[in-house]
Amino acid sequence: MDITLVHGDITQQKTDAVVNAANSSLLGGGGVDGAIHRRGGPEILAECRRLRASHYGGGLPAGQAVATTAGLLPARWVIHTVGPVYSATEDRSAVLASCYRECLRVADDLGAASVAFPAVSTGVYGWPMDDAARIALAAVRSASTRVSEARFVLFARDAYDVFASALR
């Protein structure tokens, strides 16, 4: 699998799937989640509501992933995953790694060859960028998947620089 980095906007990526760093409600929020819902349009929210009404009545648990349409985005699908909130006293790195592995599993189920990832849990969930980059890259590198391109799309230049350093 090719792992690439892009300094840019995940909502503009022409990949088979984009990953949404969602909250467990699946009903939109801030950061990447808000941007994907705003740019993708109401079709994404409608599918998320259907998921909440059926399989995920209590919300999507951290470390899991589920797909919806991408609505108006240039991608075909949005894969929603809920990252863990960072804790200095409890090691939640396995849950963060699971987000990436589960997204790739869902991508395989969809037949997606390319996936654009944000830096899950690094926004309001407070995960330190250098640790998040290390965990994300290790999880993607070690995953058994048919995905041929994992693209990390980092909105902030400093986040891109941290991922670039970790990729080397």
Helices and strands as residue ranges (DSSP letters): E 2-7, G 10-12, E 17-22, H 31-40, H 42-53, E 65-69, E 77-82, H 93-110, E 114-117, H 129-142, E 149-154, H 157-167
